[in-house]
Amino acid sequence: MNLQNLENNWIKEFSNPLIIAGPCSAESESQMLETAKRIKESNADVPIFRAGIWKPRTKPNGFEGVGVIGLNWLKKVKEEYGFKTATEVANAHHVAAALEADVDILWIGARSTVNPFTVQEIAEALKGTDKPVLVKNPVNPDLALWIGALERLLGQNVKNLGVLHRGFSTYQKTKYRNIPNWQIALDFKNQFPNIPMLVDPSHICGNRTGLAGIAQEALNVGYEGMMIETHCTPDEAWSDAAQQITPETLADLMQNLQVRNSDISAFDGEMGRHRTLISDLDFQLIDLLSQRMKISEKIGNLKKDNNIAIFQPERWKVITEYATQKADESGMSAEFIEKVFKAIHEESIEVQNSI
């Protein structure tokens, strides 16, 4: 058996989209029960309550979770409000404790996914479990690591699998805490359409304001659900306060989400015409880029013959100013246009370097 032919029927027992909600961290029994109670009373369709029991932190001496005691609070949430429960596991000891507490769904965090040794340890501790296991994308944009983590779990006969797209770290400061980099997630989805994919807008945004937009974008491209951090008093949260929302805000967010129909047969002809036009334009773009690189070769030869440095900062300044101007004129995102021009400029430098 391989990842391509897993059935993954576990997600079919839940409504679409599947919503997993709860606080970033378990802080106290009262905080957990209050959050669960208000999620229930808000009538939000949330079947799974999440909470971080162990919290991996970037730096030491911060709050790293309440530990095993928090699993008892998760049990109480299940008993009193009927939620299934979910938490993150980062080593074999976490797995043993979570299984003993009968946590329903486990997930492997981004910092763990990036380390094959850690994933192997977790996979061996989970051997043969029928509980669903979700794998967050690795911190860095590496599709092979993400797939490899799932293959390690399958190698231990863990068959109820899913993935969580929580964005990717970047050194550059952007409006996101972790940039979505949708293409990597969609490449995964194209390869493994049978493996449920959920989005984690809380960690992508790092704030409350962008959650609805990211959640809707994910549904637009066929994601099966989302994990949203929800807290009874978000501003007082012990971790990631800025990205957590109240249960009432969660209910409003969910009410405004639109699940898209994946069946395009009703307008297949019109869709086909548009895609044909896009294919034609893509061909023209490639042809134009080829012509541009040929001119870059000529410029490279001139620089070589005259002993001129390849990178000219003033020229890059002109390019970025031009890109911003064209973005305004065309109504497109300046950020997108700059990315395109930057990629073209970097390739042009590579062409000239080869000369």
N, C-alpha and C positions, 0 to 999 in steps of 0.2 A: 504494500500500500504506500502511496505517496500523497503529497499535499493536494495534487490536482484531483484526486478521486475521493477525497473525504466528503462525506455527506453533510456533516455539521447541522443536523436537524435540531440541535438544542435551542437555536434561536427562534424556531417556529412556535415555541410555546408562549412567546411574548408578543405583544402587539407591536406594530410597525409605525414609527420607529421605537426601538428599545431605548428607554431612558434609565440611566443609572445616576442617582443623585445622592448627595450627602456631604458632610463636611470634609475639608481637606484632611484634617486631623481629628481623631477622637480626643477630646480634652477632659470631659467629665461625663458621668452617667446622665446628669440632668441636661447637659448640652445635647447629647445624643438623642435622648428621648424627646426633648422639646423640638428639635429639628424634625425628627420622624413624625411626631404628632402633627406639626404644622404642614408638612408635606402631604400627609394623609387628609387633613382637613381642607387643604386647598383644592382637592379633587384633581390634582395633576396625576396623569396616568404614569406613575413611577412604580414599577414592580421591584426594583432592586435598590437597596440602600447601601451606599459606600461610605467608608471612613478609613483614613490612614492610621494604622496602629503603630507601625514603625515608619519613621520619616527620614529617609536619607537626605542629609543636608550638605550643601557645598562646603561650608566651613564648620569646624568643630565648635563645641560649647554653645550651640544653639539648641532649640527644642527638637528632639529627635523622636518624638512619639512617646505615648504612655506605656507601650509594651503590652504584654500578655493580658493585663487587667482590662484593656480596651475590648478584648474579644468577648468578655462577659457582657459588656454593654451592647455589643452587636447582637448577642443572643437575646437580650431583653428587648431590643428593637424588633427582632423577628417574632418573639413571643407576644408582645403587646400590640404590634401594628401589622403583623402579617407580611412584612417585606422579606424577600430573599436578601442575602447580604453579600458584600464583596469587599475585599481588601487586597493590598499589595503585599507580595512576598519577595524577599531579596536574598534569602539563603535557606538552607535545609531546615534550620531550627524554626524559622517563620512558617515554613510549609507544615511541619509537624504540628505546631501549635494551632494553625488555622484549620487544618483537617480535624484535629481533635475537637475544636470548637464548632465543627460542622458549618464553617463559612461556605456559602453556596458557589461563589464565583471568585477566582483568584486572578490577579494580574501581575505581570512582570513589568517593572518600571523601565524607563528609558536608560537610566544609568546602569541597570543590570543587563539589559539587552545588548549593550555595547561590549560586554565581556563574555566571550564564549565559555570560559571556565565557570563563571557564576551561573550562566544559563544551564550548563550541563549538571551542575550540583542541584539546581532547582528541579530540573527535569527528572533526575534520578530519584529525588525525594517525592515527586508526584507520580512516580511510575504506576501506570494502570488506572489512575483515577478517572472517574467519569464526570467529574466536575468540570464545567467550562473554564478554560484558562485563556486569558487575553494577554497579548504581547504588545506593549507599546513600542513604537518605532525607536531605534537607537538615537541618542542625543545627536550624533553626527549623521549627515545624509548618506547612509550606506544601505542600499537595498539588500545586498547580499547578507549582511549581518542580521537584518530583520527576518529574512527568509530562513537563514541558518538557525535562528532561535526556534522557529516553529518546527524545523526538521529535527532538532534535538528533542523537542517534546514528543513528536510523533515517534521518534526512535525509542522512546520509553512507553510506547503504547498509550499516550495521551491523545485522544482523538477529537474531543470537543474543544475546538480551537476558534479563536477570533483575534482580531488585531485592533489596536487603538492608535489613531493618528493624533499625536500631540504636538506636532511641529518639530523643527530642528533648530539647534543652537547656531548662532552666528556671532562673530565678533563685532560686526557692524551694528550700530543702534538703529532699529526700525520701530515702526508703530506696534510691532508684535513682540511679545516676550520670546516666542519661538516661531520663526517664520514657517508658514504652512508648507511651502514647497509642494504644492498639490501634485506636481507631475510625478514625484517619487511614489506618493501614495497611490496615484492612479495607475502607475506602472505595476505596482503590486496587485491592485484590483483587477487589472487586465490579465495578469498571469494566473491569479487565483480567485476567480469570481465566486467560487463556492465557499470561500472563507469570509465570514461576516466581518465588515469593517465599520468601526465606530469612530467618531471624532471626539476629541477632548478640547473643546473650545476654551476652557478655562486656562489651560497651559499654553495654548497658542496665543491667546490675547494677553494674559497677564493682567487684565482689568475687566470690569463689568460691562463697559460700553460696547465692546465689539462682539459679545457672545452670540447674540441673535444672528448677526450677519454671517459669522463663521458656521454656525449650526445650519443655517439655511443653505449656504453654499455646499455644505457636505451632503445635505439631502438632495440638492439639485443634481449631484453627480452620482447618486445611487447608494450613499452610505446607509447602513441599516439601523443606526442609532447614535447615541452620544452619551458621554459622561460629563456631568456638570456639577461643579462644586457648590454646595448649598449649605448654608449655615444659619442658625436661628438669629445670631447677632454678628453679621460678617465683619463689621468694623472692629470687633473685639477678638477676632480669630487669632489663634496663636501662630498660625502659619498661613501664608498666601492670602492675607485679608483682602487685598485689593481686587482679587479675581473671584471672590465668592459672592453669592447672591442669596437673598432670603427665599424661603419656600414660596411665598406669594409672588415674588418676581419670576421665579421658575415657572409657576403655573401660567402667568401671563405670556412668558416667552414661548412656552409650548403651544399655547392656544393660537399664536400667530404663525407657527411654522406650517409650511405646506409640503406634504410628501408628494414627490413627483412620480408619475406613472412611467414605468420602465418600458412599456409596450408602445412602440412607435409605429405599429402596423397601420394605424388609422390614417397616418399622414406620411407614409413611407415614400411616396412618389415625390412630394414636395421636399422632404428631407434629403432625398437623393439628389434633387436638382441643386439644392444649396451646397451639398457636399461636393458635387462636381465642380461648382464655381470656386469653392475654397481650394480644391486640389489644383485647379488651373492657376489660381493666384499664387499658391505655394510654389508651383513650378517656376512662375515668373520671378518670384522673390529669390529663389535659388540661382536662377540664371543671372539676375542683377548682382547678387553677391559674388558670383564667380567673376563677373566683369570687373567689379570693384577690386577684388584681390589681384587681378592681373595688373591693374593700375598701381596697386601697392607694390607689386614686384618691380615695376619700373622706378617707383620712388626709392625702393630699397637699393637698386643698382646705383641711382644717383647719389644716395647717401654714402654708399660704399666707396664709389669713385672719388668722392670729395671729403672722405673721412669725417662724416657728420654723424652725431649720435642719433640712434633710432628714435628714442622717445623725446618728443618735443612738448614740454608742458604747456606752452602757449597754444599749440595746436589743439591739445586736449581741451583747453579752456574754451576755445572757439567751438569745438564739437559739442560740448555740454550746453553752452549757451544756445546754439542752434537747435539742439534737441528740445530744450525747454520751450523755445519759441514755436517750434513745429507742433509740440504737444498742445499748446494753447490754441493754435490755429485749427488743429484737427479735432479737438475735443477729447483726445485720448489722455490717459494718465501720464503725467510727466515722469513719474517713477518708472513706468513701463518703457517709455521711449528711451530714457537714460540707460536702462538695463540693456536694451537692444543695441544702442550705439556703443555702449561699453564693451559688449561682447564682440561687436564688429571691429572695434579699435584694437582690442586685445589680439584678435586673430590676425589683423593687419601687422601688428608688431611681430607676431610669430613668423609670418611670411617674410618680413624684412630681416628678422634674425637668421633665418635659414640661408639667406643670401650673404 
